[in-house]
Amino acid sequence: MKLPKLQSLIVLSNTHLKFLGLVTLSLLLGASYFQHGYSDGATGVPNTNRNRGMVPSKRPGEPPVLAYWIHGSRGDGQRIRRVLKAAYHPRNQYLLLLDAASSSDERTDLALYVQSDPVFSAVDNVNVIGRSYAVNRMGGSGLAALLHAAALLLKINTKWDWFIALAASDYPLMTQDDILHAFTFLPKDLNFVHFANTTSSDDEGERVKQVVVDPSLYDRERSPIFYAKETRNAPNTFKIFAGWDNFPRKLLMYMTNIASPLEFYFQTVICNSPSFQNTTVDNDLRYVMSRNDSLSEMGEKMIVAGPLDDALLQEIDNNVLNRSANGVVPGKWCLEQKPNVTRNDDVVKDEWKWGDINSVEASPRGVKLGLTLSRLASERVDVCPSPSTS
């Protein structure tokens, strides 16, 4: 079976992530991290007085719960804060990562920021990975980091429905009320992953054969991947020999020595499992920025992938998200926000009047997105190629 290429990964179903057993998978590549002080836990907002009214219910017809992994590197702390505020909703779960290229001060500042925010503290749904590790998206360490983030989110709370990975350079193009509305009535086992069966080309075939080493899997500091002189035969088919659980592990080990394994791993797992096939929507819901693109060209996409300049971010905040400076995106959960309230001559953080976190109010864009996703789900076909030999 040829390996379909991943252009961009955006939304994976919790149903399938739990089925994959990601805690075990991430530990396969995570053993070396522990030797360098890697933390298997998430630290962030210890809160023994959690507002019980903020725990989302999941009765039929109510919105889903999304799990966001927001990650960045040195100097990305402010960007991660902005993405978090733009994508925040008290129903969801959030896990933040600054990789080992950042300083311990940067990671501490991010954790303290989360801890001091009155909304995050009240809901207790934002966590920060305190002790970091090297990540190179071109190598196996990028795939390991994503798998580990999903495993941690499952460890923190298993009640979410879809996993969404955001880089510090990404930004939402929809409010959370709109996104949650659009996903409310979809089957929970759908995966929104874009496929391109391009590995039959000479270029892609050589990429699969080429052996690469990612030093970030073993070293504390991020390092460029390097290419071995030796090559290996490209796989023509994958066969499950001793039960499903063995295949993702074997594939993960194989992907350790492929350049950009994030472009192959999930599609290959999906296309080699009868349980996963026909659960994918061939659309990653992401708009990839090109030079001089405007907001009007981005259509009904959920996320824009940067880099984005401040002017465009401000335009999205003003005209799409209705987000004030340093504020979160309002929704039905937030009836009123009073920024920088003065009390007893002291300026305190924003005050809130809470609404209903179990209902959303979609804008016309959210209604349109919901109709689009429902149509894509009903029209989906098996995008996986038939097994072949060569």
N, C-alpha and C positions, 0 to 999 in steps of 0.2 A: 504494500500500500504506500503510495506516495505521501509525503508529508505536506498538508496544506499550510500555507503561510499565514501567520497572524499579523495583520496590519496594526491593530490596536485593540487592547483588551479593555472592556469597560464594565460589563455586568455579568456576574456569575451567580448561579442559583445556590442558595444554602443547601438545598436538598442534595446536590451533587458534590458540593465541597465536603459535607459530612460523610457522604458515601466514599469519597476518596481517602478519608482518614488523614487529613492534612497534618495533624500533630506528628504522626509517625513519619510522614513524608518529609516534613521540614527538618526533623531531627537527623535524617540521613546526611544532609549537607550542613547541619548545624553543629555537629560535634566539635569541629575545629573552632567554632566561635566561642564555645564555653572556655576553651583554653586561654582565650584572650579577654575574659571578663564579660562575655556575652550574657545578657540577662534574658531569661526565658519568661519573665513576667512583664507586665505593663504597670508603670507607676504613673500617678497623676493626681487624682482628686479623691483623697480619702474623705469620706463624708458619712458620718454615722447618723446624721439627721436628714437623710434623704426624704424629700417630699413625696409621700406615697401617692399623692394625686398625679404625680408626673410619670408613673409607671404606665406605659401604653397597654391598652387592651387590644386583643386581636380576635374579636368576634367576627362572624361572617359579614362581609360588606364593609368592614373598616379598613383603613389604609394599611399597607404593609410596613415593615420595618427594614430600613436599609443600613448596611454596615459600610462605612467609609474608611479606607486607609489613605491618609494624606502624608506624603513623604517628600523629603527634600535633603539638601546637603548644606555645606558651609554657606552662611549668609542668607539662607532661605527662611529663617525664623519668622520674619515679618510677612513674607508671602504665605507661609502656612497659616498664620493667624487670619489673614484676609480670606483665604480659601475656606477655612473653617467657618468663619462668620457667614460667608456667602452661601455655604452648603448646610448650615445648621438647622436642625429641627429636633425638638425634644423626644420625638419617637425613635430617632435613629441612634446608632452606636458609632463612635469615632475613635480611631487609633492614629496617633501622630508619631512620625519617625523623622529625626534628623540623624543622618548616617555618621560614620566615624570621621568623615572629613570635617564635620563641625566640631566646635570645641565643647568641653563639658559645661562651660558657662552658657553657651547658646542653648544647650539642652535643658539646663536648669532654669534659664529664663523662660523657656517655653512651658515647662511644667508649672512654674510659679504663676505664669499668666493664666493658665487654665484653672489653677487652684483658686486664684483671686477673683475670677469672673463670677458674678452672682448667679447668672443663668446656668452656666456649666456646673456650678457647685450645687444648685438646687436640684438639678436633674441627675447629675452624676453619670453622664454618658460620654464623657470625653476622657481618654486615657493617653498617656505619653510613655513611649518606651524610653526608660531612663538611661540604660547603659547600651551604647550603640555598637555598630559593627560596619565594616566596609561593604559598600554596595556598588557594583558596576553593572548597569543594565545591559551591557554588551555580553556579559558572562553569566556563569551559573549562579553567582552571588545575587544577581538581580532576581532570578527566578526563586532562589531560596528565600530571599527577603519577602517576596509576595506571598509565598506559601506559608511562611512563618507568621506574617501579619494575619492571614485568614485563620490560621490555627489559634492565635491569641484571641482574635475576636470571637471565635467559637468557645474559647475557654472563659472569656469574660461574660458572654451571654449567647445562648444558642437560639434565641427567639427571633433573630433577624431573618429576612427572606432573600436578600440579594447583596452581594459583595461588589463594591465599586472602588477601584484604585484610582487615585488622583495624585498627580505630581504637583509640586509647588507652582509649576508653570501653567497648570490647567485652571479653568474657571467655569463655574456653572453658567449656563445660558437659560436656565429655567429656575423658578422658585421651587422650594421643596414642596409647597402645597400643590403645585402643578405636577411635579414629578411623582409624588405619592399618589395623586389622583390618577395619573396615567397608568400606574402599575397596579392599582387596586384590584382590578378584575381580570388580571392576567394569570395564567397557570403558573404556579410557583416554581415549576421545574424548568422554565425557559432560561436559556443562556444567550445573551446578546454579544456575539462574537463574530467578527468579520473574517470570512475565509477567502483565500485566493489560491487556487490550486496551481501554483507557479513553480513548484519544485521539480517539475519535469524538465525545466530549462537547464542548459549547461551550467549557467551561473549558480542556480540554486543547488544543483546536484553536487557541484564542487564545494559549496558551503557545508553540505551535510557530511561530505567525505573528509573535509579538513578538520584536523584535531587542534583544539585550542585549549589553553590553560588559563584559568582566571585566578591570579594570586590573591584576589580579595576574599576567596573562600578560606584562605589559610592565614593571611596576614591581617594585622590590625588596620593598616593603612590601605586605602584604595589604590590599586595599581592597574595599569592597562593590561588587557589580555594579550597573550602572545601565542603565536602559531607554531605548532610543532612541524618539523620537516616531514614526519611520517603522516600518511593518510590512512583511512580505513574505508571499507566498503560501505556504501550507502544501504540502508535497510530497504528491502523490497516489500516486506510484510512484517506485521507484528502479530504474534499469536499468544493467547493467554494459556499458559501451560498448567498452572497449579492454583487456579482460582483468581478472581479479579484483583484481590489485594496485591498480588505480586507484580502485575503489569505496571501500574503507576510507579512503583519503586524502581523496577528495571529501567523504565523509560527515563526517570529522573536521573539515574546514574549515567545513562547514555547522553542525556542532554547536558550534563556537566561539562562536556568537552565539545559543545557546539557553540558557535558564535550566535549571540542573540537568541537564546533558547526560549525566551518569552514569545517569539514569533511562531513557535512550533508546538510547545508542550500541550496546551489545553486542547487544541484542535486534534492532535494525534490521539490523546486520551479519548476524546469524544468519538472520533471516527473508528476507534477500535473496540467500542463497547456498545452492544445492542441496547443497553439500558439508557445510554446517552443520546443515541442517534435520534434525529427528528425532534430534539429538544432545543435546537439552536435557531436563532433568528439572525440571518446574515446581514447584520447591521450593528455597528458598534456605537451608534448614537453620539459620535464624537466628530467635531469639525476641526480639521487640522489647519492652522493658520498658515497662510502664505503672505508674502510681502504685500502691503497696502490693501489687504482685505478689509471690508467694512462689515459692520454689524448686520446690515440688511442682507448680506450674502450668506449668512450662516444658517438660514432656514430653521427647520424644526429639530435642531440637534439639542442634546442635553448639556454637553460639555464642549468647550473650545480648548484645544491644545495649543499652548503658546510656543515661543515666548510672546507675551502680550505687553504692550507699553501702557503706562499709567493712564493715558488719554482714553484708550479703548476700555480699560477696566472701569474707569469712571463713567463712561458711556453706558456700559452694561449695568453698573450699579444704579445709575439714574433712570434709565429708560426701560430696563427689563426687570431688575430685581427690586427696585424701589428701596435700596439699602442706603441708609445714612452713613456718614463717616464713622467708622469704628463700631457701627451697629450691626445687628443680625438682620436677616431678611424677614420682614413681618409676614404673618400668616394668621390663620384662624386661632392658632395656639397663643398668639400674642396680641391682646386687645389694645395695649397701650405701652409705649416706651417713652420714658422721661430721661433723657441723657443728662449726666452731670448734675444731679439734684443737689442743692445746697441745704444742709441741715445743721443747725447750731454753728453757723459760720464755717462749717467744713464741707468741702465738695466731696460727695460720695459717688460711687459708681451708679450706672443706670438703674432705674427702678422700673418694675414691670407690673402690669396687670395681666394675670394669666387668663387664657381662654381655654378652649377644649383641644387637647392634643390628640384626641381620637377622631377628629373630623378635619377635613381640609376644605378650602374654598378655591376652586380652580378658576383661573382666568381663561379667556378664549384660547390662549396659546396652550394651556394645559389640557383643555377639552380636545383641541385638535391633536395634540401629542397622544392622548389616550386613544382617539380613534385611529391614528396612524399605527400605534403599537398593536392594537387589536387586529387591524387589517394584516399587518406583517405576520402576526402570530397565526392567523387563520390561513394565510397563504404560504406558510413555510413549507419547504420541501427538504428532503435529506440532501444536504450539501456535501456529504462525504463521498469520495470516489469509491468505486468498487475495488476490492482487492485485486492486485495484479502482480505479475512477476516480470522482471526484466533482467 
